[in-house]
Each structure stands twice: as C-alpha cells, then as structure tokens.
Amino acid sequence: MKGNQKYVTTIILLLCFLTPALVLLFAFSAYGMAPFGEKSIMIMDMSGQYSEFYIGLRHFGKMGNMFFSWSKTLGTSYIGVFAYYLSSPLSFLTLLSSEANMPIFLLFLTVLKIGLCGMTFGIYLMYMFKRRDFSVVLFSLFYGLMSYNIVYSMCLMWIDGVIWLPIILIGIEELLKKGKRKLLVTSLFCVFISTYYISYMIGAFSCIYLVYRYLSHYSDEMPVKRLFIYFTKLISSALIAALLGAWFLIPTLVSLFDGKIGGANYTPQGNINFELKNLVSKLFLGSYDSITNSGMPFIYCGIVVTILFIGYFFIRSVSVKEKASTFLVASYLLASMYFINLDVAWHIFQFPNWFPYRYSFVFLFFMIFTAYKAFDSIKDLSKAFFVTFPLVSIMVAQLVLKIRYRYLDEERITLTVKLLVFYIFCLLAINLIKHVKEKEGFDDSVKRYAIAFLTLTMLVISSYELYKHSIYMLKGLDKAHHYEDIKPYQEYRNAVNKLLEEAKSQKGKHDFYRVTKNFSRSINEPISFGYSGIDHYSSAYNRVVNDTLRTLGFSSAYLWITGYGSTIVTDTILNIEYLMSISPVTKRYEKLKTIENISLYRKPEDRNIYGEPKDLSIYRNPIALPVAFMADSELLRKKLKAPNMFAAQNLFLSHLVGENINCFERITPERYGKYSYPKEDDDYVYMKSGSEGIVSYYFIAEKDMELYAYFPFNNNHTNCSVYVNDVYVANLYYGQYDCAHFLGSFKKGDEARIDLIFKSTYLNTRGNMFYALDYDKFASICDEFREESLKVDYFDGNEIKGTVSAKDNGTLFTSIPYDKGWSVYVDGKKVKTHKYSDTFLCIEVPKGEHEIIFKFTHVGFVPGLILSITTLLGIITFEILQRRKLISKS
C-alpha cells in the first residue's frame, strides 16, 4: 500500500512539474523564441544583466570569483552582483551552454524554474490536504504560471523565491504541529543564499502566515502565549539560518552599502499606487499594462482561482473566524500594493525603479491556497453562488468593456467570460456529484472517477487558458520592451570576441591591461567577455567609483557606468590599453582589426542611437600606463574637485605629478546657425527654420591638437547628430552620450567645422565646451611615470604581483578602486593602504626596488565565516546533547 502511495505521489509531483513547464515551453515556441524561431528570451534585465553575468561565470578564476571581479568597474567587489543575480545553484547549469547559445539555454532554465514552482506547490498541497489527485496538478499549474512568474521571469533569480516559498511554509507547519524547525531553518538558509533580496519578502510573509494559521486553526487549542513562543522560534530560526549564511550575507550587505543603499532612489508622488477600481481589470485573461512604476500588480493566476477565492467566503462549513482571518490577510496584502508607505516597506524601504510589487507572488500564493481550500470543501459551497457569481462577473465584464482599457480588448474579455461560465458548470457539477448518495445509483468509485474527469477537463482547459495568457504577456512585454532576435546577438558576440582575441594575441599570459569601448549591446559586457574594463550596471554598483569616473568625463547615471567619454588622458592613466570603437578615434592610436557591418540593436529605438549596422574596430593606446606607478608624495592629501570634466583631468594629472599641469586647454570657436536662428531672449537657444536645424562651430587649429567637447543635455529632447567636417561622430542627448566626446586629431592650421544637426523645434547650446589636448606634453609626462611603474609578473582573480623601482620615497598610485578588502605587501611585509580622492588604492613605498603583492579578501568574509562556523558547531553540539538526553531517558 505504501509503495503504491509513493508511486502515485511521484506521478502527481511529476505532473505538477511538467504541466506548467510544458505549457510555458509551448508558449515560447508559438511566440517564435529560439530554438523555435528568430526571437530570443533576451529582454531588459535578462539581456542587460542576467545573461551577461551567467556567461561571466566561465571567467571565474583569472578574472575574479564570487567576491571580486577585475571586470566590474576597474576591479571591485563582486559579491553584491553574485548574491543578487547568480547565487542560485541552478545558475551554474549555464556553464553547460556556449556563449552564443546562452539565450536558448536561458529559455530552458526559465522553463525549469517554472516547473519547479509547480512541483514545490504540489508538495505543499499534498502536505496540507493529504490529497494526491488531479486537483493538486491543476492548482500547481496556477501557481507555476501566475502572471508574476511570466512577466518577472526576466529577473530569473526572483523565481527562486517563488520555488522556495511553499517549502518554507511547510517548515512553519512543522513548527506549529510538531515543534520541529529543521526544515524551516534549512529552507530559510537556502532561500537566503539563493535569493537574499526576495527572501526578505518571504520572511515578512512567513510572519503573517504564522499568525494567520494560528488564528484560523490553532487558537482554540493553543493559548496566545504559544503564539508568541512560536513567533520567537520563527524569528530565531531565521536568525540561525542567517548566521549559517553569514560568510555570504555579511559581504553582500557591505557591498550594498557601497552602492544602492544610501544612493539616489526613485521617490513616488502621493499616497497610493493606483486607482483601486482599476484593479479588477487585472483579473482578466491577457491583462498586461506595464512593468514600469505606472503599472498595476499582476494578480492574474487563473479564472478558477478567482472563482474559488471569492467562493471560499460563501462556504458554510468554514468558520467565521477562519473567513475573517483570511479576509484580513488578503486585505492587508492588497493594501500593501495600494498604499505607497506599505509598498515601500515590502521593498526593504528602497522603492523600486520599475518592476513594481516584487512581493506580489505572496498574495498570489495566498489566493491560490485559499482557492484550493474552497475546492477541497466545494460540497459546502452555496448553490446560489454558482448562479450569482457568473451574473455579477458578466456585469463587471460589461463595465470593463465600456471603460476601454488600452491593455484589454473585447476578445480577451469575451474569452474570460466564456471560460468562467465553463468553469462554473464544472465546479457546480463537482458540487452536485459530492451531494449524490450511494442509494441514488452512485458508489464512491463512480463519484471519484466523475470528479477526476471533471478536474482533468478543467486542467486541460486551464492549460489552454494559461497558454493564451502567457502569449499575451509575452506580446505585452515585446511591444513595450522588445525581445531581441538571436542571430544579431550571436553575430555581435562573435565579432567582439574576435576583436578581443586580436588584443589578447599581443599580450602575455600574465600581462594586466584594460579595455573599453564606445558602443554596446549591454553595459555589463566586460563581465561576459572576460576582460578588465569600466562598464557596469547592477544594483550592486560602487557609488564612489561611479561618481569619480563621471567627474572625469565618463558617462554615468543611477546604477550604471560606461566607458563612453574616455579620453587619451583617462585611457592612459587608468591602464586602458585597448579601445573598441564604432566612430573615429585619435590618430595616435594604432588600429588592429575591423569587423564590418555588425548590428548594435537590442530594440528598435536603438536605431535612433546607432543608425545602421556599424563597423567595429579595436585600437591600441601605445602610451597606456601600467596598473600602478609612482606619483607625488602629497597625492593622498588631494581631492578631485573641478568645474568640468576636462579641468578635472588636468587636476588629476597635477595631483599625480605634484605641480600644476594643463594638458587640456579650452578653445572658443566661432558659433553660427544654419537653417536655424538664435532665439531673441536667449543667444544660446537656436530655433529650427526648416526640416532640420544646424548649429555650427568653426575654428582653425593654432597647433597640433586632439579636440574634445562636452555637450550638456540642457533638457534637449531631440535626435541630434554631431558631424566634424561632414564626418559623423556621435548622437547626443541619450543617456550614455552625456560625457566627453572626441572630435578629431588636427594639425596646426587645419580647419574644423563642428555641426550639430537637430530635428526638434529648438536646441539649447548653453554650456557646450571645447578643449584641445596637447598630446606631446601629456606623453612626455607619462614617460616619466612609466620609468617608476609596476611591472606585473602575475595576476589572477584576486591578486596582482609585480615589482617597482622607486627613485625616492613616495606614493604608489594604482588605478584599482580602493576597498578595505585589499591587503598589500611590500617585500613580504603588510603595509597600510590609502586612497586618493576616496577612490583609488595607494600605498607608501620607500626608495629602491620592491616586490609588491596585492591580495583581495572581502572585508566581511572572515567575520562572517567565523559566525557561520560558530553557529554550525553550536547546532552540532546541541544535537549531540539532545540525542544523549534521549538515550539516557530510554
């Protein structure tokens, strides 16, 4: 009998996994996702972050590890990125995929995680209701394919929280029923490590769930005092789980304080997130509005769930106390989404920038769980409900149709109503069958088969329903944010890899150098391509480093920094030896390789930035300095503060040299308009007089120079292109172009005309500035730095070793961002680390030749590891004592 029960359990759980997984796979296939079509699953964060970080796992070793990466913003802590995006054990399955086929692999990884959501919910239902039938599969389907999972699957790590939630709640049930908390501690530990961000939301819901279960089921047999005891055990279990993971969680927390915590965040206006009356529209099949902060919660998880969730409150056998408890929890969760102050508390008091209501899966869990309770007691559901509910639903559908929501058409509303009526008949039939007595011609086996058939019918129709709903969600996302085609993605990666191989072929195994570029399909490409660079975008950014690089002319905003805006000066000082470019670069750099006609589009609007496919080239900077060199002994007392980016670069050089240096000099070209005219009350604002306007700057070079410029945004919302002597240079007024721009190399006597061609009504040119770099003067300074620079003998994922010969006592400046985790050894002796302008790592070095070793160990790792080991030893000791106590009693 037990063997047969295990067999049935296995089959049901397999179906719980396969049903949502296959439905989603068919939806992906029907929508033309690779390998079934030309599109890919690459969209927004899946494209710009997750896929890049997954590919980056294969570069662990030489380029970094889970705690540190040379590829992240010149070389900074990586644990924040790893913990937020990669720490799920399932992430390491991506190592089985090639880079080119990563989008295909991520599609199947998404399907796998959705299947696991269904399976863990099936485990929960079987534990709670002791049922092993098609109803478990049906409601697992609803859990696996709820809107949250489909829409937010691009943030793949969040789905791990959805997977673990049912197991954690089983742990709470074990605590309430048996006083045991091994499963609770273990599952909390797993979710803390797998997805610490979502684990906060799960922890908050776990507290609510514990109180709910006590009030609805245990309050009669347990005094209130027991609730406080169990609540204390829940909190202590979470604390134990956190301490076991302290080796991982403490470094993660430290990393967050370096970036997002304390940085600028989106702040909403008002007290509510949406009009409550509009929320009902999100209960209709295919209701996709937006994943920006203007969107409402995605609360659709199946029509059957909606019917039974409301029907639950009309079941006669459910006590008033239980209904009241359920209503209070549901109301609180809805209020959390409605009121901004409650909403932000669920997001760790950091209001999200897009992807709102990230905790809404707990509300959907509660809906589905409540709906299943109603299904389990459907015999006691009032007959009047089966008549009243569809009539009210049809009237609501009519009202929704009249309102004409832009994201709901008549087809979706009609289909929702038709399916609702069908499900009502099925549920009514089950209700009637359960009331039939054996003497009326039905024995129990016939009733069971009839109910199984009806449940299976609903499972089939619900699979179709959620297939259609998934297609609508994919269409909504595609229309708003665009799924990338896989072929251009693969061609792009192949092209960039060839350029990087060209650079690598010139270097030795242990040569340390950096690369940057002025184009991208993703800001996180240094991590995925495995080179040391500047570009990075994630919630685990380094705020201080980003701010300093922005001061020096690089493009940076909110959570991201790019290599856009690099100059010969910043390239050289920051050890950037190679530049990949789609636009003209200084003639001082050596072109190594060009690959023609490569598309840079991730989405259609990228065409406005990049135009047609471009030729990608890689260049070598012949004067790039090593990663460390001797600088002025007073360097550590200086701060990098200047009125503009070119003045900042002059100041940077002055601090390093120890005397006033002006390699950049400002020039003032003649300014005039063509097809445009100055606005009467503002000489800097030009009004367009034709189909397009042109503002031109003209000058004659007084000496050999490298010309740079900066064009501030000035609220210019326009497609504006820069041409120098009729050669395209760049587009302006897009996020990544708020930076320094290289305009060309000029000989003495050369004429230069810079045209700003704009198509909007006006162009504000206030603050436009032009600077000329004296290359020879700068190069001679770099030659002196090179004589006292670090000769790197070896480097790996968290260490650099080399030698330096100092002519005098002084400061060794490094282009490595400062972090307390760095330990530096001079001739085997650990020395004190310092920082220049709160950003760059420096040490004091005495005169003479020295061996220098830099080693990185995250500042939070050792104390976290001590806490974890101590906690583990405490648990083992406690278990041993408990067993001895039991043995002595027996």
C-alpha positions, 0 to 999 in steps of 0.5 A: 500500500505504501509503495503504491502511495509513493508511486502515485505521489511521484506521478502527481509531483511529476505532473505538477512539474511538467504541466506548467513547464510544458505549457510555458515551453509551448508558449515560447515556441508559438511566440517564435523564441529560439530554438523555435524561431528568430526571437530570443528570451533576451529582454531588459534585465535578462539581456542587460544583466542576467545573461551577461553575468551567467556567461561571466561565470566561465571567467571565474578564476583569472578574472575574479570569483564570487567576491571580486571581479577585475571586470566590474568597474576597474576591479571591485567587489563582486559579491553584491552582483553574485548574491543578487543575480547568480547565487542560485545553484541552478545558475551554474547549469549555464556553464553547460551552454556556449556563449552564443547559445546562452539565450536558448539555454536561458529559455530552458532554465526559465522553463525549469524554474517554472516547473519547479514552482509547480512541483514545490506547490504540489508538495505543499498541497499534498502536505496540507490536504493529504490529497494526491489527485488531479486537483493538486496538478491543476492548482500547481499549474496556477501557481507555476504560471501566475502572471508574476512568474511570466512577466518577472521571469526576466529577473530569473533569480526572483523565481527562486523565491517563488520555488522556495516559498511553499517549502518554507511554509511547510517548515512553519507547519512543522513548527506549529504541529510538531515543534520541529524547525529543521526544515524551516531553518534549512529552507530559510538558509537556502532561500537566503543564499539563493535569493537574499533580496526576495527572501526578505519578502518571504520572511515578512510573509512567513510572519503573517502566515504564522499568525494567520494559521494560528488564528484560523486553526490553532487558537482554540487549542493553543493559548496566545502565549504559544503564539508568541513562543512560536513567533520567537522560534520563527524569528530565531530560526531565521536568525540561525539560518542567517548566521549559517549564511553569514560568510555570504550575507555579511559581504553582500550587505557591505557591498550594498552599502557601497552602492544602492543603499544610501544612493539616489532612489526613485521617490513616488508622488502621493499616497497610493499606487493606483486607482483601486477600481482599476484593479479588477481589470487585472483579473482578466485573461491577457491583462498586461499594462506595464512593468514600469512604476505606472503599472498595476500588480499582476494578480492574474493566476487563473479564472478558477482561482478567482472563482474559488477565492471569492467562493471560499467566503460563501462556504458554510462549513468554514468558520467565521473566524477562519473567513475573517482571518483570511479576509484580513490577510488578503486585505492587508496584502492588497493594501500593501500594493495600494498604499505607497508607505506599505509598498515601500516597506515590502521593498526593504524601504528602497522603492523600486525603479520599475518592476513594481510589487516584487512581493506580489507572488505572496498574495498570489500564493495566498489566493491560490491556497485559499482557492484550493481550500474552497475546492477541497470543501466545494460540497459546502459551497452555496448553490446560489453562488454558482448562479450569482457569481457568473451574473455579477462577473458578466456585469463587471465584464460589461463595465470593463468593456465600456471603460476601454482599457488600452491593455484589454480588448473585447476578445480577451474579455469575451474569452474570460467570460466564456471560460468562467461560465465553463468553469462554473458548470464544472465546479457546480457539477463537482458540487452536485456529484459530492451531494449524490448518495450511494442509494441514488445509483452512485458508489464512491468509485463512480463519484471519484472517477466523475470528479477526476474527469471533471478536474482533468477537463478543467486542467486541460482547459486551464492549460489552454487558458494559461497558454493564451495568457502567457502569449499575451504577456509575452506580446505585452512585454515585446511591444513595450520592451522588445525581445531581441532576435538571436542571430544579431546577438550571436553575430555581435558576440562573435565579432567582439570576441574576435576583436578581443582575441586580436588584443589578447594575441599581443599580450602575455599570459600574465600581462594586466591591461584594460579595455573599453569601448564606445558602443554596446549591446549591454553595459555589463559586457566586460563581465561576459567577455572576460576582460578588465574594463569600466562598464557596469550596471547592477544594483550592486554598483560602487557609488564612489567609483561611479561618481569619480569616473563621471567627474572625469568625463565618463558617462554615468547615471543611477546604477550604471557606468560606461566607458563612453567619454574616455579620453587619451588622458583617462585611457592612459592613466587608468591602464586602458590599453585597448579601445573598441570603437564604432566612430573615429578615434585619435590618430595616435592610436594604432588600429588592429582589426575591423569587423564590418557591418555588425548590428548594435540593436537590442530594440528598435529605438536603438536605431535612433542611437546607432543608425545602421549596422556599424563597423567595429574596430579595436585600437591600441593606446601605445602610451597606456600606463601600467596598473600602478606607478609612482606619483607625488608624495602629497597625492593622498592629501588631494581631492578631485574637485573641478568645474568640468570634466576636462579641468578635472583631468588636468587636476588629476594629472597635477595631483599625480605629478605634484605641480600644476599641469594643463594638458587640456586647454579650452578653445572658443570657436566661432558659433553660427546657425544654419537653417536655424536662428538664435532665439531673441531672449536667449543667444544660446537657444537656436530655433529650427527654420526648416526640416532640420536645424544646424548649429555650427562651430568653426575654428582653425587649429593654432597647433597640433591638437586632439579636440574634445567637447562636452555637450550638456543635455540642457533638457534637449529632447531631440535626435541630434547628430554631431558631424566634424567636417561632414564626418559623423561622430556621435548622437547626443542627448541619450543617456550614455552620450552625456560625457566627453566626446572626441572630435578629431586629431588636427594639425596646426592650421587645419580647419574644423567645422563642428555641426550639430544637426537637430530635428526638434523645434529648438536646441539649447547650446548653453554650456557646450565646451571645447578643449584641445589636448596637447598630446606631446606634453601629456606623453612626455609626462607619462614617460616619466611615470612609466620609468617608476611603474609596476611591472606585473609578473602575475595576476589572477582573480584576486591578486596582482604581483609585480615589482617597482623601482622607486627613485625616492620615497613616495606614493604608489598610485594604482588605478584599482578602486580602493576597498578595505578588502585589499591587503598589500605587501611590500617585500613580504611585509603588510603595509597600510593602504590609502586612497586618493580622492576616496577612490583609488588604492595607494600605498607608501613605498620607500626608495629602491626596488620592491616586490609588491603583492596585492591580495583581495579578501572581502572585508566581511568574509572572515567575520562572517565565516567565523559566525557561520562556523560558530553557529554550525558547531553550536547546532552540532553540539546541541544535537549531540546533547539532545540525542544523549538526553534521549538515550539516557531517558530510554 
